[in-house]
């Protein structure tokens, strides 16, 4: 049996992501829809919990005399809070 459409075109080697399809739209800005408010609030709440945990690690490490770990925990806290805020306000 033969395929009436013929073989598919080979992928373009210059495009590392491959051709547009159901999992990769041709224009991502057109296909993007804002998340529902309840989903944004839920993800922001998870980010708050993780930021508090990172902050706790930072405080405990500073109190324990580990400044490098304290700085890393504080950076993790700030980055998580930032992403949570972006998720909530930008959608």
PDB file as gemmi writes it, atoms N, CA and C in Angstrom:
CRYST1    1.000    1.000    1.000  90.00  90.00  90.00 P 1                      
ATOM      1  N   UNK A   1       0.856  -1.163   0.000  1.00  0.00           N  
ATOM      2  CA  UNK A   1       0.000   0.000   0.000  1.00  0.00           C  
ATOM      3  C   UNK A   1       0.905   1.231   0.000  1.00  0.00           C  
ATOM      4  N   UNK A   2       0.554   2.210  -0.761  1.00  0.00           N  
ATOM      5  CA  UNK A   2       1.366   3.419  -0.842  1.00  0.00           C  
ATOM      6  C   UNK A   2       0.690   4.549  -0.084  1.00  0.00           C  
ATOM      7  N   UNK A   3       1.502   5.473   0.386  1.00  0.00           N  
ATOM      8  CA  UNK A   3       1.004   6.647   1.097  1.00  0.00           C  
ATOM      9  C   UNK A   3       0.677   7.717   0.060  1.00  0.00           C  
ATOM     10  N   UNK A   4      -0.578   8.169  -0.012  1.00  0.00           N  
ATOM     11  CA  UNK A   4      -0.916   9.148  -1.044  1.00  0.00           C  
ATOM     12  C   UNK A   4      -0.273  10.517  -0.817  1.00  0.00           C  
ATOM     13  N   UNK A   5       0.088  10.823   0.413  1.00  0.00           N  
ATOM     14  CA  UNK A   5       0.690  12.127   0.691  1.00  0.00           C  
ATOM     15  C   UNK A   5       2.194  12.134   0.476  1.00  0.00           C  
ATOM     16  N   UNK A   6       2.787  10.990   0.415  1.00  0.00           N  
ATOM     17  CA  UNK A   6       4.227  10.922   0.248  1.00  0.00           C  
ATOM     18  C   UNK A   6       4.932  11.012   1.595  1.00  0.00           C  
ATOM     19  N   UNK A   7       6.237  10.887   1.587  1.00  0.00           N  
ATOM     20  CA  UNK A   7       6.983  10.953   2.851  1.00  0.00           C  
ATOM     21  C   UNK A   7       6.993  12.379   3.394  1.00  0.00           C  
ATOM     22  N   UNK A   8       7.089  12.510   4.717  1.00  0.00           N  
ATOM     23  CA  UNK A   8       7.141  13.864   5.287  1.00  0.00           C  
ATOM     24  C   UNK A   8       8.457  14.546   4.938  1.00  0.00           C  
ATOM     25  N   UNK A   9       8.420  15.864   4.927  1.00  0.00           N  
ATOM     26  CA  UNK A   9       9.638  16.626   4.647  1.00  0.00           C  
ATOM     27  C   UNK A   9      10.642  16.401   5.769  1.00  0.00           C  
ATOM     28  N   UNK A  10      11.913  16.310   5.435  1.00  0.00           N  
ATOM     29  CA  UNK A  10      12.922  16.149   6.496  1.00  0.00           C  
ATOM     30  C   UNK A  10      12.999  17.410   7.341  1.00  0.00           C  
ATOM     31  N   UNK A  11      13.363  17.269   8.625  1.00  0.00           N  
ATOM     32  CA  UNK A  11      13.450  18.454   9.479  1.00  0.00           C  
ATOM     33  C   UNK A  11      14.559  19.395   9.009  1.00  0.00           C  
ATOM     34  N   UNK A  12      14.348  20.672   9.263  1.00  0.00           N  
ATOM     35  CA  UNK A  12      15.313  21.694   8.889  1.00  0.00           C  
ATOM     36  C   UNK A  12      16.476  21.658   9.884  1.00  0.00           C  
ATOM     37  N   UNK A  13      17.700  21.399   9.442  1.00  0.00           N  
ATOM     38  CA  UNK A  13      18.818  21.342  10.388  1.00  0.00           C  
ATOM     39  C   UNK A  13      19.131  22.690  11.029  1.00  0.00           C  
ATOM     40  N   UNK A  14      18.685  23.781  10.422  1.00  0.00           N  
ATOM     41  CA  UNK A  14      18.943  25.105  11.000  1.00  0.00           C  
ATOM     42  C   UNK A  14      17.991  25.411  12.150  1.00  0.00           C  
ATOM     43  N   UNK A  15      16.895  24.672  12.277  1.00  0.00           N  
ATOM     44  CA  UNK A  15      15.909  24.894  13.338  1.00  0.00           C  
ATOM     45  C   UNK A  15      16.060  23.803  14.389  1.00  0.00           C  
ATOM     46  N   UNK A  16      16.750  24.081  15.524  1.00  0.00           N  
ATOM     47  CA  UNK A  16      16.999  23.028  16.518  1.00  0.00           C  
ATOM     48  C   UNK A  16      15.726  22.562  17.220  1.00  0.00           C  
ATOM     49  N   UNK A  17      14.672  23.368  17.231  1.00  0.00           N  
ATOM     50  CA  UNK A  17      13.449  22.975  17.926  1.00  0.00           C  
ATOM     51  C   UNK A  17      12.564  22.093  17.058  1.00  0.00           C  
ATOM     52  N   UNK A  18      12.823  22.046  15.776  1.00  0.00           N  
ATOM     53  CA  UNK A  18      12.013  21.240  14.890  1.00  0.00           C  
ATOM     54  C   UNK A  18      10.830  22.025  14.352  1.00  0.00           C  
ATOM     55  N   UNK A  19      10.019  21.359  13.540  1.00  0.00           N  
ATOM     56  CA  UNK A  19       8.895  22.060  12.918  1.00  0.00           C  
ATOM     57  C   UNK A  19       7.790  22.355  13.927  1.00  0.00           C  
ATOM     58  N   UNK A  20       6.953  23.332  13.585  1.00  0.00           N  
ATOM     59  CA  UNK A  20       5.802  23.641  14.435  1.00  0.00           C  
ATOM     60  C   UNK A  20       4.822  22.472  14.392  1.00  0.00           C  
ATOM     61  N   UNK A  21       4.184  22.227  15.493  1.00  0.00           N  
ATOM     62  CA  UNK A  21       3.224  21.130  15.582  1.00  0.00           C  
ATOM     63  C   UNK A  21       2.315  21.344  16.771  1.00  0.00           C  
ATOM     64  N   UNK A  22       1.595  20.288  17.192  1.00  0.00           N  
ATOM     65  CA  UNK A  22       0.654  20.461  18.306  1.00  0.00           C  
ATOM     66  C   UNK A  22       1.334  20.786  19.632  1.00  0.00           C  
ATOM     67  N   UNK A  23       2.573  20.350  19.823  1.00  0.00           N  
ATOM     68  CA  UNK A  23       3.269  20.639  21.076  1.00  0.00           C  
ATOM     69  C   UNK A  23       4.106  21.900  20.983  1.00  0.00           C  
ATOM     70  N   UNK A  24       4.349  22.412  19.788  1.00  0.00           N  
ATOM     71  CA  UNK A  24       5.142  23.631  19.598  1.00  0.00           C  
ATOM     72  C   UNK A  24       4.456  24.489  18.548  1.00  0.00           C  
ATOM     73  N   UNK A  25       3.636  25.443  18.990  1.00  0.00           N  
ATOM     74  CA  UNK A  25       2.952  26.292  18.014  1.00  0.00           C  
ATOM     75  C   UNK A  25       3.931  27.152  17.232  1.00  0.00           C  
ATOM     76  N   UNK A  26       3.492  27.584  16.061  1.00  0.00           N  
ATOM     77  CA  UNK A  26       4.361  28.382  15.203  1.00  0.00           C  
ATOM     78  C   UNK A  26       4.697  29.725  15.845  1.00  0.00           C  
ATOM     79  N   UNK A  27       3.735  30.355  16.511  1.00  0.00           N  
ATOM     80  CA  UNK A  27       3.947  31.636  17.164  1.00  0.00           C  
ATOM     81  C   UNK A  27       3.523  31.505  18.625  1.00  0.00           C  
ATOM     82  N   UNK A  28       4.466  31.379  19.570  1.00  0.00           N  
ATOM     83  CA  UNK A  28       4.094  31.133  20.963  1.00  0.00           C  
ATOM     84  C   UNK A  28       3.278  32.256  21.586  1.00  0.00           C  
ATOM     85  N   UNK A  29       3.465  33.499  21.139  1.00  0.00           N  
ATOM     86  CA  UNK A  29       2.714  34.609  21.729  1.00  0.00           C  
ATOM     87  C   UNK A  29       1.232  34.535  21.377  1.00  0.00           C  
ATOM     88  N   UNK A  30       0.912  34.012  20.212  1.00  0.00           N  
ATOM     89  CA  UNK A  30      -0.489  33.901  19.811  1.00  0.00           C  
ATOM     90  C   UNK A  30      -1.175  32.811  20.613  1.00  0.00           C  
ATOM     91  N   UNK A  31      -0.473  31.709  20.859  1.00  0.00           N  
ATOM     92  CA  UNK A  31      -1.079  30.557  21.521  1.00  0.00           C  
ATOM     93  C   UNK A  31      -1.139  30.714  23.039  1.00  0.00           C  
ATOM     94  N   UNK A  32      -0.475  31.712  23.610  1.00  0.00           N  
ATOM     95  CA  UNK A  32      -0.411  31.854  25.060  1.00  0.00           C  
ATOM     96  C   UNK A  32      -1.691  32.472  25.603  1.00  0.00           C  
ATOM     97  N   UNK A  33      -2.267  31.803  26.585  1.00  0.00           N  
ATOM     98  CA  UNK A  33      -3.454  32.312  27.265  1.00  0.00           C  
ATOM     99  C   UNK A  33      -3.101  32.521  28.727  1.00  0.00           C  
ATOM    100  N   UNK A  34      -3.630  33.558  29.369  1.00  0.00           N  
ATOM    101  CA  UNK A  34      -3.333  33.749  30.790  1.00  0.00           C  
ATOM    102  C   UNK A  34      -3.925  32.621  31.628  1.00  0.00           C  
ATOM    103  N   UNK A  35      -3.231  32.300  32.696  1.00  0.00           N  
ATOM    104  CA  UNK A  35      -3.721  31.259  33.595  1.00  0.00           C  
ATOM    105  C   UNK A  35      -4.902  31.778  34.393  1.00  0.00           C  
ATOM    106  N   UNK A  36      -5.783  30.887  34.817  1.00  0.00           N  
ATOM    107  CA  UNK A  36      -6.896  31.321  35.673  1.00  0.00           C  
ATOM    108  C   UNK A  36      -6.366  31.865  37.007  1.00  0.00           C  
ATOM    109  N   UNK A  37      -7.127  32.765  37.613  1.00  0.00           N  
ATOM    110  CA  UNK A  37      -6.692  33.415  38.846  1.00  0.00           C  
ATOM    111  C   UNK A  37      -6.444  32.404  39.954  1.00  0.00           C  
ATOM    112  N   UNK A  38      -7.303  31.412  40.089  1.00  0.00           N  
ATOM    113  CA  UNK A  38      -7.138  30.428  41.172  1.00  0.00           C  
ATOM    114  C   UNK A  38      -5.828  29.651  41.003  1.00  0.00           C  
ATOM    115  N   UNK A  39      -5.455  29.371  39.766  1.00  0.00           N  
ATOM    116  CA  UNK A  39      -4.197  28.667  39.520  1.00  0.00           C  
ATOM    117  C   UNK A  39      -3.005  29.550  39.861  1.00  0.00           C  
ATOM    118  N   UNK A  40      -3.087  30.836  39.495  1.00  0.00           N  
ATOM    119  CA  UNK A  40      -1.996  31.761  39.819  1.00  0.00           C  
ATOM    120  C   UNK A  40      -1.856  31.931  41.322  1.00  0.00           C  
ATOM    121  N   UNK A  41      -2.972  32.031  42.042  1.00  0.00           N  
ATOM    122  CA  UNK A  41      -2.923  32.173  43.503  1.00  0.00           C  
ATOM    123  C   UNK A  41      -2.337  30.919  44.136  1.00  0.00           C  
ATOM    124  N   UNK A  42      -2.742  29.754  43.638  1.00  0.00           N  
ATOM    125  CA  UNK A  42      -2.204  28.502  44.177  1.00  0.00           C  
ATOM    126  C   UNK A  42      -0.710  28.365  43.971  1.00  0.00           C  
ATOM    127  N   UNK A  43      -0.235  28.695  42.782  1.00  0.00           N  
ATOM    128  CA  UNK A  43       1.206  28.600  42.521  1.00  0.00           C  
ATOM    129  C   UNK A  43       1.979  29.645  43.314  1.00  0.00           C  
ATOM    130  N   UNK A  44       1.391  30.821  43.494  1.00  0.00           N  
ATOM    131  CA  UNK A  44       2.049  31.841  44.313  1.00  0.00           C  
ATOM    132  C   UNK A  44       2.111  31.399  45.774  1.00  0.00           C  
ATOM    133  N   UNK A  45       1.074  30.716  46.254  1.00  0.00           N  
ATOM    134  CA  UNK A  45       1.082  30.213  47.634  1.00  0.00           C  
ATOM    135  C   UNK A  45       2.174  29.159  47.819  1.00  0.00           C  
ATOM    136  N   UNK A  46       2.344  28.303  46.831  1.00  0.00           N  
ATOM    137  CA  UNK A  46       3.425  27.309  46.896  1.00  0.00           C  
ATOM    138  C   UNK A  46       4.778  28.014  46.908  1.00  0.00           C  
ATOM    139  N   UNK A  47       4.915  29.067  46.114  1.00  0.00           N  
ATOM    140  CA  UNK A  47       6.165  29.829  46.094  1.00  0.00           C  
ATOM    141  C   UNK A  47       6.423  30.487  47.442  1.00  0.00           C  
ATOM    142  N   UNK A  48       5.376  30.963  48.113  1.00  0.00           N  
ATOM    143  CA  UNK A  48       5.546  31.572  49.441  1.00  0.00           C  
ATOM    144  C   UNK A  48       6.058  30.536  50.428  1.00  0.00           C  
ATOM    145  N   UNK A  49       5.487  29.340  50.398  1.00  0.00           N  
ATOM    146  CA  UNK A  49       5.935  28.281  51.310  1.00  0.00           C  
ATOM    147  C   UNK A  49       7.407  27.946  51.060  1.00  0.00           C  
ATOM    148  N   UNK A  50       7.776  27.805  49.801  1.00  0.00           N  
ATOM    149  CA  UNK A  50       9.175  27.487  49.492  1.00  0.00           C  
ATOM    150  C   UNK A  50      10.107  28.644  49.848  1.00  0.00           C  
ATOM    151  N   UNK A  51       9.658  29.883  49.647  1.00  0.00           N  
ATOM    152  CA  UNK A  51      10.481  31.033  50.021  1.00  0.00           C  
ATOM    153  C   UNK A  51      10.709  31.066  51.529  1.00  0.00           C  
ATOM    154  N   UNK A  52       9.669  30.743  52.298  1.00  0.00           N  
ATOM    155  CA  UNK A  52       9.821  30.693  53.758  1.00  0.00           C  
ATOM    156  C   UNK A  52      10.809  29.599  54.149  1.00  0.00           C  
ATOM    157  N   UNK A  53      10.753  28.458  53.481  1.00  0.00           N  
ATOM    158  CA  UNK A  53      11.710  27.386  53.785  1.00  0.00           C  
ATOM    159  C   UNK A  53      13.141  27.803  53.446  1.00  0.00           C  
ATOM    160  N   UNK A  54      13.320  28.421  52.284  1.00  0.00           N  
ATOM    161  CA  UNK A  54      14.662  28.906  51.930  1.00  0.00           C  
ATOM    162  C   UNK A  54      15.126  29.972  52.924  1.00  0.00           C  
ATOM    163  N   UNK A  55      14.223  30.845  53.331  1.00  0.00           N  
ATOM    164  CA  UNK A  55      14.578  31.855  54.328  1.00  0.00           C  
ATOM    165  C   UNK A  55      14.962  31.223  55.657  1.00  0.00           C  
ATOM    166  N   UNK A  56      14.258  30.171  56.038  1.00  0.00           N  
ATOM    167  CA  UNK A  56      14.601  29.448  57.272  1.00  0.00           C  
ATOM    168  C   UNK A  56      15.980  28.826  57.192  1.00  0.00           C  
ATOM    169  N   UNK A  57      16.303  28.269  56.051  1.00  0.00           N  
ATOM    170  CA  UNK A  57      17.651  27.711  55.858  1.00  0.00           C  
ATOM    171  C   UNK A  57      18.688  28.815  55.969  1.00  0.00           C  
ATOM    172  N   UNK A  58      18.393  29.972  55.386  1.00  0.00           N  
ATOM    173  CA  UNK A  58      19.342  31.080  55.436  1.00  0.00           C  
ATOM    174  C   UNK A  58      19.574  31.535  56.872  1.00  0.00           C  
ATOM    175  N   UNK A  59      18.507  31.692  57.638  1.00  0.00           N  
ATOM    176  CA  UNK A  59      18.635  32.145  59.026  1.00  0.00           C  
ATOM    177  C   UNK A  59      19.369  31.110  59.871  1.00  0.00           C  
ATOM    178  N   UNK A  60      18.994  29.836  59.709  1.00  0.00           N  
ATOM    179  CA  UNK A  60      19.645  28.781  60.489  1.00  0.00           C  
ATOM    180  C   UNK A  60      21.126  28.663  60.135  1.00  0.00           C  
ATOM    181  N   UNK A  61      21.438  28.789  58.853  1.00  0.00           N  
ATOM    182  CA  UNK A  61      22.839  28.699  58.449  1.00  0.00           C  
ATOM    183  C   UNK A  61      23.635  29.886  58.980  1.00  0.00           C  
ATOM    184  N   UNK A  62      23.051  31.075  58.951  1.00  0.00           N  
ATOM    185  CA  UNK A  62      23.748  32.255  59.474  1.00  0.00           C  
ATOM    186  C   UNK A  62      23.986  32.109  60.971  1.00  0.00           C  
ATOM    187  N   UNK A  63      22.970  31.613  61.695  1.00  0.00           N  
ATOM    188  CA  UNK A  63      23.104  31.423  63.140  1.00  0.00           C  
ATOM    189  C   UNK A  63      24.117  30.332  63.463  1.00  0.00           C  
ATOM    190  N   UNK A  64      24.256  29.374  62.547  1.00  0.00           N  
ATOM    191  CA  UNK A  64      25.204  28.280  62.756  1.00  0.00           C  
ATOM    192  C   UNK A  64      26.606  28.582  62.274  1.00  0.00           C  
ATOM    193  N   UNK A  65      26.834  29.786  61.766  1.00  0.00           N  
ATOM    194  CA  UNK A  65      28.185  30.160  61.346  1.00  0.00           C  
ATOM    195  C   UNK A  65      28.549  29.698  59.951  1.00  0.00           C  
ATOM    196  N   UNK A  66      27.568  29.482  59.091  1.00  0.00           N  
ATOM    197  CA  UNK A  66      27.820  29.072  57.711  1.00  0.00           C  
ATOM    198  C   UNK A  66      27.376  30.179  56.762  1.00  0.00           C  
ATOM    199  N   UNK A  67      28.200  31.197  56.548  1.00  0.00           N  
ATOM    200  CA  UNK A  67      27.752  32.337  55.733  1.00  0.00           C  
ATOM    201  C   UNK A  67      27.491  31.989  54.267  1.00  0.00           C  
ATOM    202  N   UNK A  68      28.263  31.072  53.706  1.00  0.00           N  
ATOM    203  CA  UNK A  68      28.037  30.719  52.306  1.00  0.00           C  
ATOM    204  C   UNK A  68      26.665  30.080  52.124  1.00  0.00           C  
ATOM    205  N   UNK A  69      26.335  29.131  52.982  1.00  0.00           N  
ATOM    206  CA  UNK A  69      25.024  28.488  52.911  1.00  0.00           C  
ATOM    207  C   UNK A  69      23.915  29.494  53.197  1.00  0.00           C  
ATOM    208  N   UNK A  70      24.178  30.439  54.099  1.00  0.00           N  
ATOM    209  CA  UNK A  70      23.181  31.465  54.408  1.00  0.00           C  
ATOM    210  C   UNK A  70      22.905  32.345  53.188  1.00  0.00           C  
ATOM    211  N   UNK A  71      23.950  32.728  52.483  1.00  0.00           N  
ATOM    212  CA  UNK A  71      23.771  33.555  51.285  1.00  0.00           C  
ATOM    213  C   UNK A  71      23.035  32.764  50.208  1.00  0.00           C  
ATOM    214  N   UNK A  72      23.380  31.506  50.048  1.00  0.00           N  
ATOM    215  CA  UNK A  72      22.694  30.681  49.048  1.00  0.00           C  
ATOM    216  C   UNK A  72      21.216  30.518  49.397  1.00  0.00           C  
ATOM    217  N   UNK A  73      20.911  30.309  50.668  1.00  0.00           N  
ATOM    218  CA  UNK A  73      19.516  30.206  51.084  1.00  0.00           C  
ATOM    219  C   UNK A  73      18.754  31.510  50.873  1.00  0.00           C  
ATOM    220  N   UNK A  74      19.409  32.635  51.156  1.00  0.00           N  
ATOM    221  CA  UNK A  74      18.770  33.937  50.949  1.00  0.00           C  
ATOM    222  C   UNK A  74      18.520  34.199  49.470  1.00  0.00           C  
ATOM    223  N   UNK A  75      19.455  33.835  48.626  1.00  0.00           N  
ATOM    224  CA  UNK A  75      19.262  33.994  47.181  1.00  0.00           C  
ATOM    225  C   UNK A  75      18.106  33.117  46.707  1.00  0.00           C  
ATOM    226  N   UNK A  76      18.050  31.895  47.197  1.00  0.00           N  
ATOM    227  CA  UNK A  76      16.934  31.012  46.845  1.00  0.00           C  
ATOM    228  C   UNK A  76      15.602  31.583  47.296  1.00  0.00           C  
ATOM    229  N   UNK A  77      15.588  32.177  48.483  1.00  0.00           N  
ATOM    230  CA  UNK A  77      14.375  32.802  49.002  1.00  0.00           C  
ATOM    231  C   UNK A  77      13.935  33.950  48.108  1.00  0.00           C  
ATOM    232  N   UNK A  78      14.862  34.837  47.753  1.00  0.00           N  
ATOM    233  CA  UNK A  78      14.530  35.984  46.910  1.00  0.00           C  
ATOM    234  C   UNK A  78      14.080  35.564  45.519  1.00  0.00           C  
ATOM    235  N   UNK A  79      14.762  34.597  44.930  1.00  0.00           N  
ATOM    236  CA  UNK A  79      14.388  34.152  43.586  1.00  0.00           C  
ATOM    237  C   UNK A  79      13.013  33.499  43.583  1.00  0.00           C  
ATOM    238  N   UNK A  80      12.727  32.700  44.595  1.00  0.00           N  
ATOM    239  CA  UNK A  80      11.428  32.039  44.676  1.00  0.00           C  
ATOM    240  C   UNK A  80      10.321  33.059  44.897  1.00  0.00           C  
ATOM    241  N   UNK A  81      10.570  34.046  45.750  1.00  0.00           N  
ATOM    242  CA  UNK A  81       9.570  35.092  45.970  1.00  0.00           C  
ATOM    243  C   UNK A  81       9.348  35.898  44.695  1.00  0.00           C  
ATOM    244  N   UNK A  82      10.404  36.169  43.958  1.00  0.00           N  
ATOM    245  CA  UNK A  82      10.292  36.921  42.715  1.00  0.00           C  
ATOM    246  C   UNK A  82       9.423  36.172  41.699  1.00  0.00           C  
ATOM    247  N   UNK A  83       9.710  34.881  41.518  1.00  0.00           N  
ATOM    248  CA  UNK A  83       8.947  34.088  40.562  1.00  0.00           C  
ATOM    249  C   UNK A  83       7.500  33.950  41.008  1.00  0.00           C  
ATOM    250  N   UNK A  84       7.270  33.814  42.309  1.00  0.00           N  
ATOM    251  CA  UNK A  84       5.903  33.755  42.802  1.00  0.00           C  
ATOM    252  C   UNK A  84       5.143  35.046  42.514  1.00  0.00           C  
ATOM    253  N   UNK A  85       5.810  36.172  42.690  1.00  0.00           N  
ATOM    254  CA  UNK A  85       5.181  37.450  42.374  1.00  0.00           C  
ATOM    255  C   UNK A  85       4.901  37.601  40.900  1.00  0.00           C  
ATOM    256  N   UNK A  86       5.842  37.192  40.063  1.00  0.00           N  
ATOM    257  CA  UNK A  86       5.612  37.242  38.614  1.00  0.00           C  
ATOM    258  C   UNK A  86       4.447  36.356  38.209  1.00  0.00           C  
ATOM    259  N   UNK A  87       4.375  35.189  38.807  1.00  0.00           N  
ATOM    260  CA  UNK A  87       3.286  34.262  38.495  1.00  0.00           C  
ATOM    261  C   UNK A  87       1.942  34.870  38.870  1.00  0.00           C  
ATOM    262  N   UNK A  88       1.895  35.514  40.018  1.00  0.00           N  
ATOM    263  CA  UNK A  88       0.627  36.065  40.496  1.00  0.00           C  
ATOM    264  C   UNK A  88       0.206  37.295  39.693  1.00  0.00           C  
ATOM    265  N   UNK A  89       1.128  38.211  39.452  1.00  0.00           N  
ATOM    266  CA  UNK A  89       0.751  39.491  38.865  1.00  0.00           C  
ATOM    267  C   UNK A  89       0.818  39.534  37.345  1.00  0.00           C  
ATOM    268  N   UNK A  90       1.707  38.742  36.762  1.00  0.00           N  
ATOM    269  CA  UNK A  90       1.842  38.778  35.308  1.00  0.00           C  
ATOM    270  C   UNK A  90       0.974  37.709  34.643  1.00  0.00           C  
ATOM    271  N   UNK A  91       0.746  36.632  35.336  1.00  0.00           N  
ATOM    272  CA  UNK A  91      -0.125  35.593  34.802  1.00  0.00           C  
ATOM    273  C   UNK A  91       0.602  34.640  33.927  1.00  0.00           C  
TER     274      UNK A  91                                                      
END                                                                             
